């Protein structure tokens, strides 16, 4: 696992643990471990649940290089040396399929950016590109829940997510297709509070398609910039998302 992603996951795990601890301490003092009184005991029996979420996400790119060498002997590579947090907000529709299975649809918006560094191995020449994005996302997840224990219920999710970048693009060293598709895997816990469910969740999103635009007619007269695109075989996008649902 890349060092930058590993550190991000560790830091966000600490945030989730802290949020869970705050929720546990916020539960009514009368709800002791041996009590039979439960908050919202029939909430999971509803056919349809509605809610919303706010959170943060981290975008990354995986580059596959093809070994292209320019006539001048240059060999360019690209990477995202560090990842920065972005903001995300979603609405939630949850359909109960079974005691342990729910189908969730949570369209929303993801605002973020990726800083790409392009460098030539021998000369040390470097270019940088800030890739800003505003994604309209359409996640569809199967939620697989465990049994409820006191005021909590853990779960995992498996799903797919379509994403369309609606931000305005300009010609640059690298350009990316606005549409992408992700395979998603997540985990979280339902916390049953007196008036709603609070649900912290982390999700890993793995891009399935090559999003790099290889055909660049806008660079036909600018071979100096086009050589960087020519050096890359494919680019896939990945995301790490932490969300806090209110249902």
N, C-alpha and C positions, 0 to 999 in steps of 0.2 A: 504494500500500500504506500503511495507517495507520502513523503513526510508532511507536506502541507495539508493534505487531506486528513491524515492521521491526527495532527494537532487540532484541526478544526473539529473533528468528531469528538475528541476528548473534551475540548472546551464546551461544546454544545451539550455533551452528556452531563457535565457539571451543572449547566444551566437547567436542564430538564430535572435533574435530581433536586435542585434547589426549589424549583417550582412545585414539584410533587410534595416536598417537605412542607412548604407553606400551605398547600391545600389540606394536607393531613392535619396540621395544627389548627386550621381554620374550621374543621368539622366541629359540630356542636359538642360541648363537653358532656352532654347527657348520653351521647352515643358511645358507650364503653364497648370494649372488645367482646364482652359476653352478652350484650343486649341483643334482643330480637328486633328492635325497632330499626328500620332501614329508611334512608332517604330515598324517595321516589321509587318505591318497590315495584311499581307496574310500568315504569318508563320503557323498559325493553320489550314490552308486549305490544306497544303501539306499532301499527303497520308502517307508518311513515313518520320520520323524524325530520325536522328542519333545524338549521343552525347556520353558523358562520365561523370563520377562523381568521386569525391574523398571525403573522410569523415572519421568519427570516429564511433566506435561501442563499446558497453559495453555488455559483456557476463555475464550471471548469471545462476545458477542452483537451481532448486526446488527439495528438497529431501522429500520423503515420507518414514517414518520409520515404521518398522513392529513390534517393541517391542521385538526383539530377545534378549535373555539373555544368556550369555555364562555359561558353567558349573562353572566358578569361580564367577558368579554373576555380571559380567560386562554388561552394557547396553550402546552401543556406538551410537553417533549421529554425523551428518555431516552438515556443512553449509558453505556458501560463505559469510564471514563477511563483505567484501568490494569488490567493483568492480572497475576494472581498464580499461582505454580506450585502444582500439586497432585501427588499421588502416585498411581502406577498400578502394578499387578502383574497379570501374565497367565500362563497356561499355554499351551503351543504344541503343536499337532499339524500336521505337515507331510507332505503326500502328493506323491511324485514322479510327475509326469505325463510328463515328457520331459527330455532333457538340459538344456534351458534353462527349463523351466516346472515350477513347483510350486504346489500349492494349499494354503494355510495357513489354519488355524482357530485363533484365539487368544483364547478367552474370558477375562475378567478383571474387575477392579474398578478404577474411577477415582474417587478422592476429591479434591474441590476446591471452589472457591467463585468467585463473581463479585460484584463490588461495582458496583451500578447507581446512577447519579446521575440524578435527575429534577429538571428545573428549568423555571421559567416565564420566558419570554424578556423580558418587559417589567418585571415586578416584581422579578426576581432571586430569588424564592422557590426553595428547594432541599429536596429530600427524598433520602434515601439508603436503599438496601436491600441487605443482604448475602444473596446467594442461595447457600446451601450445597447441595452435591449429593454423592450416592454412587451412581455409575452401575454397573450390571451391563452390561458391553459384550460384544458378540458379533461380532467382526470376521472377515470372510471375504475373503481376499486372493489374487490371482494374482501369484505371484512370478516375475519374468522376469529371469534371471541372464545375465551375460556369461560369457566363458571365464575359467577360473582362471588367475591369473598369480602364480607362486611360491606364497605362503601366503595370498593374498587373492582374493576374487571379488566384484565389485560387482553390484548388482541394483537393480531398481525394482519397485514393487508398485502394483497397481490393485485396488480392492475396494469393498465396502460394509460398513457397521457399524451394527448395531442397538444402541441404548442405552436402558436403563430405569432411571430414578432411584428408588431405594428409600428415600431419606431422608424423614423425616417433615416434612410441610409444614404451614404455618399461613397463615391469611388475612393478606394483605399488599397493598401497592399493586399489585404485579404478581404473577401466578401463572402457572406454566408447566406444560404437559403433561409427564407423567413419561416418555413414550416419544418417542424421536427416531430418525431414520435419517440416516446420513452417507454421502457419497461420499468415498473416501479415496485419496490418492496419496502414495507414500512412496519413499524410497531409502535404501540402506544398503550395507554391505560385510561379507562373511563373512571372518573371520580364523581360519585353521586353526591352532590350538594343539595341543600333543602329545596332550591327552586330551579336548578338546572344541572346539567352534566358539564364538567370541565374536563377536557380531553387533551393532554399534551401528546404529541406524536412526532416521531422522526421518520423521514422517508428518504430512500436512495433512488435516484432516477438515472437510468442508463440509456443514452441515446442509441437508436437502432439504425440510423441512416447517416450517410456521408453528407454533411451540410455545406461543404466547401463548394463555391462556384468555380469550376475549372474553366469554363468558357467565359473569357473576359474580353469582349470586343472593345470595352472602354480603355483597355491598356494596349491595344494593338500598336499605338505609336509611342508607348512608354515601356520598352522592354526592360528598363532598369528596375521597374517595380514588378513587372510580370514574372521575373525570374523567381521571385519568392513563391508565388502561386504554383509555378511549374515544379518547385522542389517538394511539394507536399502531395502525397498520394491520396489521403483522405483525412477528414476531421470529424470526430464524433463529440457530442456534447454530453456532459454529465452534471447532475445537480444533487446537492444535499439540502434537504428542507426540514426545518423545525417549525411546527404549527401548534397553535393553541386554539382548540375548538370550543365553542360554547353552544350547547345543544339543549 
